[in-house]
């Protein structure tokens, strides 16, 4: 029987190295299903190997869980089993519970493992481990427990646990492991932002730890690089330091392209190595040929070591297929490789869209969507599939990709509304609706965003009452004070556009409270939007000088900190209008020409019309008849273009569905397997992002159009450390 066991284990390993994971699983299952009586330790090791395969090479989590639970039961009655084996079983089972969303069970098994480790260190348990191994296992379980506590909402407990892991990493003298725990703590801080000084100190700590890793070793910690850089980017977007965020995104984008090339290179080397190994297995080789093959094998192995820093072929498979965060036994990833790369594309979109770089945005949105659709298909999610059709084991992974999908579609809607491509915006928004209706539990955190975007669309096509409804509904569907405040501001803009005294009063009722607390927000996104609308209200009250002072301060913030040229364009236009009303025609001309240039860069037709209408009034006031006629004709052409686009949108199939003053109707599934996703990656996902919209606002002096597009969403899903 011993020979059978060794043979099937060897066959399973060979199949795994060939990436024939199905065959590897069958070999191990055949051993467990044989009639022969297996020794307890043989069965335990086989079940652990099988569970590892199922966890790492498939989405068959339920089978993995069953093997691990059985293995752990056998270990409890196997006193001769090594402590390492017991800890491995606990760690794998904890990870499995994490993936299936069994958060209480995961916490219980981790605490059992920590107690086992502590008992061993005190001499009360099984044979102990070397000090280095003990610290590594301690770090492993503290990282898992930190993630568990963060998911459960115990953020102080998570930070305390991660601090214990950091202490173990420091005792080990491992800079990369210290960075892993520091970055994990930053992740928790971003999920639950309380003390800005603590967050800032954590950010500096991560930067310093990355710099402490020797330069020639950094290429071997690419997963940690992506994790840290993305967290740094999220932090900078949160505080609205877009210039610094852009530098991090440039590094991420370059690393992503290099990683694509590196993985392809590793794949080719592994393929060559397998080919050489296959030839070496032949029995009829001449000695000379065998020596040549051994030499080639050594060369390939050396090239692989240089590229990856690893000797183990199994570890090479992990490096090729995952972005690993830390050394064994913490071989986990934060997000799957494809999700990380899609996230990098999303960061590029978010930083380029406010600048009007729409061609690159379109390319990245398409790239990200294709990547996500490919991964969803692997999970069995195709046209028509719904939440209740999902395999239980695929729910968490599906949530990761579905939330990213909604982010890309959200940005697509924003781009198309900016460019007045209303029909394309309709299509993208209806896609969001359809995904939400099909996966309402997984995507419940996106409902507020959908309502906000319905408000933007309604506002853009002149349906102001409907826009108010959707913005107000969006505030009810989020717990984010930031998003609530911005939605109130958008609703106020729509009220201002309605134009009657009662609506203006309602707008003031909405803006007044958020105006008083605008300095309490972490960044300045909310502040710039609030100041803009407050300035409009001051103009309606004919308090022109005060409006000018307020708007000038908002323009300075929008220009220097946000770098959002659409918002800058609109600030300039309203300031140009003010200058004209104050008869400062020289300044009005200069400001309005700058605004028109920016609006053309963005293909922002409503803002162009707004600027042109004010310029026409300016030329009329200063008696430049030729410029007035030329400008008026250009304005008429733009208005005809906009009316054509609006007519097409209003007659389109989806228009009525989008503006209708009701939320999208969804039937919540009742299956436990689906409802448990509430603890998953998208639960209560509030996009801490003002998204904006543009709409013409009739006024006696001019046509105003507000598209306060300012979005920078930081996706915070369930932590996986």
Secondary structure, 3 states (H helix, E strand, C coil): CHHHHHHHHHHHHHHHHCCCHHHHHHHHHHHHHCCCCCCHHHHHHHHHHHHHHHHHHCCCHHHHHHHHHHHHHHHHCCCCCCHHHHHHHHHHHHHHHHHHCCHHHHHHHHHHHHHHHHHHHCCCCCCCCCHHHHHHHHHHHHHHHHHHHHHCCCHHHHHHHHHHHHHHHHHHCCHHHHHHHHHHHHHHHHHCCCCHHHHHHHHHHHHHHHHHCCHHHHHHHHHHHHHHHHHHHHHHHHCCCHHHHHHHHHHHHHHHHHHHHHHHHHHHHHHHHHHHHHHHCCCCCCHHHHHHHHHHHHHHHHHHHHHHCCCCHHHHHHHHHCCECCCCCCCCECCCHHHHHHHHHHHHHHHHHCCCCHHHHHHHHHHHHHHHHHHHHHCCCCCCCCHHHCCHHHHHHHHHHHHHHHHHHHHHHHHHHHCCCHHHHHHHHHHHHHHHHHCCCCCHHHHHHHHHHHHHHHHHCCCHHHHHHHHHHHHHCCCCHHHHHHHHHHHHHHHHHHCCHHHHHHHHHHHHHHHHCHHHCCCCHHHHHHHHHHHHHHHHCCCHHHHHHHHHHHHHHHHHHHCCHHHHHHHHHHHHHHHHHCCCHHHHHHHHHHHHHHHHHCCCHHHHHHHHHHHHHHHHHHCCHHHHHHHHHHHHHHHHHHHHHHHHHHCCCCHHHHHCCCCCCCCCCCCHHHHHHHHCCCCCCCCCCCCCCEEEEECCCCEEEEECCCCCCCCCCCCCC
